[in-house]
Amino acid sequence: MARERAPRAKQQKQAKQKQQKQAEQQRSKRGKGSLPGGTGTGTGTDGGGGPEDGAVGRGRSRRRGDRESVVADVGGGRAELVPDPDRPRAWTLLIDGAPQSHVDLDDPEHLGFEYQRRIGHAIDLLAPPGRPLRVLHLGGGAFTLARYVAATRPRSTQQIAERDEALVRLVRAELPLASGVRVRVRSMDAREALGAVPDGWADLVIADVFSGARTPAHLTSVEYVAEVRRVLTPGGWYTANIADGPPLTYLRGQIATVRDVFPETALIAEPGVLRGRRFGNAVLVAAALPLPVPELGRRAATDPQGARIEHGTALRDFTAGALPVRDATARDSPRPPVNAFPG
């Protein structure tokens, strides 16, 4: 009997090996393709909803390790959540191939994108460590910065204006917020949501709104920035993620626009972006009271991709006579070049 079972066992083993090989080939096919890198441009459009609703067209695609990418059609285009191979519960959100947000569910204090790290420095320096803040996020993405505030400043109260309801449903289903965090997501356009906030409510307003990789025109004007200042406390700060490339006309116009409303402004960006050598992100920080410029600059300089801070006379010189933007003349931010997110 033993001699009769041996060939059968061998056949079973060969069949199992064949199945494993076929499965591996299928996984290899699903894993082909490149992950776009880039500047970490902030998320598009400005929701509510719960995981039970589901985003339209959601499915699984490429496998990264033991996890598969999640793809879905959302209001801003084709969304994809790609697993981070170096972090077991971390994901990068892409919209139409452009990186939008990075989230580590195990470590919400980890900020994977440089521009988010620079905004994180502002969050850290706005008030003594651990003090709760009231924060308004214009643009939600994967809620990365809201998670960071909740982790570093427990009991903070936060509002997110994110118009793309399908994107919000996807994020809530696949990357749920930790229980107990005080985060309210509002299904509204960013400027409409801003108009609904009471005077002096926010300690911090974070603007990271992109639609089709471009900031909508109505979020680039003096009138819009005046609304931001209205909702801030006297000691509150405004931070904005601005994407531009040579000749930096849009960035200079945005600096002039914010300086028309706030007496204190500082710009943080990598030298290559400030010199107009490439398309990239700059973070503008503004306030009614003096900013801790030396400490902001020190932290930005020691980031993995060191950045420089411009303030005062140097920032005025950088602006080079640009005029503030008004609602009547506002335009969307420039479209990123085709090579902004290389494969």
N, C-alpha and C positions, 0 to 999 in steps of 0.2 A: 504493500500500500504506500509506503514511503516513496518508492521509486515512481509510482504513478502520480503522486501529488507534486513531485519536483518540477516536471515540465509545466504543469498548470500554474504553479507559484511563479515560475520564471516568466510565463506569458502575462500574468497579472502585473508583475513588476514592470515589464516592458510597456504594457498598456498605460500604466500609471505615469511612467517617465514620459511617454508620448504626450499624454494629457498635460503634464506640467510644462513641457516644452512649448506646446501650442498656446497655453495660457500666458507664458512668458513672452511669446511673440506678440500676442494681442496687447499685453501691457506695454511693450516696447513701441508698438504703433501708436497707442494712445499718448505715450509720453513724448512723441516727436513735436518739434516746434520750439520756438525761443521765447523766453520771458523778457518782455520789454523792460529795459532799465530807464533811467531818465531823471527828471528833476523833481519828481514827487509832486506834480501839479495837483492842487486840491480838487475835491470832488465837485461834480456838476450838479446844478439845480438844487432847489431847496426842497417828515411825514409821520405819519402815524400808521397804525395797523399792527397786526400781531402775526406770529409765525403761522397761525392756522390759515391765513389768507393765501400765502405763497406768491412768489413772483412769477410772472408769465414766462413760460418756456424754460423753467429751471431744469437742469440736468447735470449729470456728472460727465467729466471729460478726462483730461490728462491726469495720469497718476504720478504723484511725487512721493516716493517712499511707499508707505502704506496708506497714504491719503490721496484722494482724487480731487482735482479741481472741481469747483461748482460754477456752472455758467447759468445765466438767466438774462432774459430780455427785460430791461428796465427803461424808465422814461428817458434817461440820458444816453441809451445805446445798449451795447452788449456788455454786461457785467460778468466778471470772472473773479472768483476767489481762488487764489493759487497758494497751496501750502508752502511754507518756508521749510526747506530741507534741514536747516540748522536749528530750528526751534519746533518742538513737537506739537505745540498748539498755537502756532503763529501763521498768519495768512496775509497775503497782499491782495488788495482790491484793485482790479484793472477795469477801466471803462473804455471800450473800443481799443484795447491794447495799451492805453496810457495808464501808468501807475497812479493811483489815487490815495490810498491809505495802506498802512501796515498795522496789524493788530496782533499782539501776543496775549492770548487769554490767560496764560499763567503769570504773565508779568506786564500788567497794564502800564507800569512806569517806564517800560522800554519804548522809546520812540525811534523807529527805524529810519525815518526820512529826515534829512538834515533840516529842512524848513520847519518840520514839526518840533525838532529838538530846540531850535531857536525860539519858537513860541513857548516851548516848555521852560526855557530860561526866564522868559517874562512872567510866566505863571509862578515860578519859584520865587521871583524877586518882588512881586507886587505887594506881598504882605508877609509877615513873619511865618516861618514854617508851620504847617498844620492848620493855620487859621482858615475856617471855611470862607468860600467866596460865592458870590452870585455871578454866574457867567452866562452870557448869551453867545451861542455859536451860530453864525450865519453860514450855512452849509454844514452837512453832517458827515458825509462819507461813511466810514465804518465806525464813527464815534470815537476815534482814537484819542483825541485831546480831551473829550468829555470823560473817558475812562481814566486818563492821566490825572485830571483834576480830582475825580472821585477817589483815586488811590492815594494821592499825595495830600489831599485836603478833605478828609472825611466830613460829612454833613454839609458839604457845599450844595447849593441849589443851582441847577442848570437848566437852560432851555436850549433846544436845538431847532432851528428853522431849516427844514429840508423838504423841498417841494416834491422830490421824486419818491412817491409812496412805494412803488415797487422795489426800489433800492432799499428803502427802510425795512420793508418786510423781509427782504433777503438777508440783510444784516442781522435783524432781530432773530431770524430763524437759525442762521448758521453761526453767528457770532454774538450770542446773547449777552446783555449786560449783566454784571454781577447783581445779585439780589440786594435790595436795600438802598441802591444808589438813587439819588434824587435828580433824575433826568427826565424832563418832559420834551417829547418830540412833537413839533407842530407842523402840520401839513400846509405850509404857507410859503409863498415867495419871501425871500429874505427881507426885502424892504417893507413889504406888508407886515411881516412879523415884527420888524423893528418899530413900525408905527403903533403897534398894539402894546408896546412895553411902557410902563409908567416912567415918568421923569425920575432920574436919579436912582433907578433900580439896580443897575449892573455895576459890579466892581471891574468887570472885564468884558469886552466885546471882541470876539475872534472872528474875523472874516476870512473864509476859505471857500469861496463860491465860484465854481466854474461850470459852464454849460458848453459841452463840446470842446473842452480844453480852453475855453475863453471866459473871462469874467464879463457878465452882462453889463451893458452900458449904464443901466440905472443904478448900479452899485459902484460907480466910479466918479460921482459928481460931488461938488461942494454941498449941495442940498442933502444928499445922502449922508455925508460925513457929519453935517450939522445935526441930523437925527441921531447919529451914533453918540455925539457929545451930549445930546439931550438926555439919553437914557443912562448915561454914566454918572456915578457918584463924583463929587468934586475931586477925589483922589484916584478916580478910575483910569484905566488904560484901554487903549484901542490897539489891536494888532491885526495886521492884514498880510496875507500871503499874496505877493504880486509876481507874476511871471512875465518876463520880457526878454528880448534879445537885441542885438545891435540894430539901430543906433540908440536904443534905450529911450526913445521919445515917449512911449507910454509910461514907463517907470518915472521919468522926470516929471511928467504931467501929474501923476498920482502923488508924488511928493509935494508938489506945489499945491495940489488940492487939499491935502491933509494939513499942510502948514497954514492954509488960509483959515482953518477952523481951530487947530490946536497950536498953542505956543511952543510946546515941547515935542520934537520929533527926532527919531533916530532910525537909521536904516542899517540892516544887517544882511550881508551877502558875501559870497565868495569873491575873491579878487578878480577872477576871470569874468564873472558876471558884471561886476562894477566897471571893469575896463571895456565892456562891450565886446568881449571876445567870443561869447557864446550865449545861447538861450539858457535861462535858468531862473531860479526863484530868489526873491528878495523878501525879507520880512520888515515891514514898517511898524514901528512902535510909536504911539503918540499919547500925550497926556496934557492936562492943564497945569500940572505941577512938575518940577524937575524930575528927570529920570535918572536911575543909577547907571549912567552910561559907562563908567569904568568897569563895573562888575559885569554888566551885560557884554561888554567887549571882551573881557577876560574869558568868560565862559564860552563865547562864540569862537574865540581864537583857539581854544583847547579842544574843540569838537574834532571827531575823526577827519572831517573835511573842514579845516579851519576857515572861519569867516572873519570879515572885517566890519567894524561899525563906523558909520559916518554920522556926524552930529554937528550942530552949530554952523560955524563958518564953512567948514569942509562940506557939509551937506548943502548949504546954499550955493556954493561953487559947483557942486555936482549937478544941482538942478538946472544950472546954466540958463536962467531967465525963462524957464517954462512957465506957462500961465495956468491958473487953476481951471479945472474942467467944470462946466455947468451942465445942468440937465439938458438944455437946449442943444448943446454941441457934443454931448457925451457919445462915445463909441465903445463897442466891445473891445476887450483887450486883444492884442495881436494873436493870430493863429500860430501855434508852435510850428517850426520847420519840420519837414518829414523825418529828419534825422535826430529830432529831439529825444526820442525814446529808442535808442539803438537796440537791436536784438542781441 
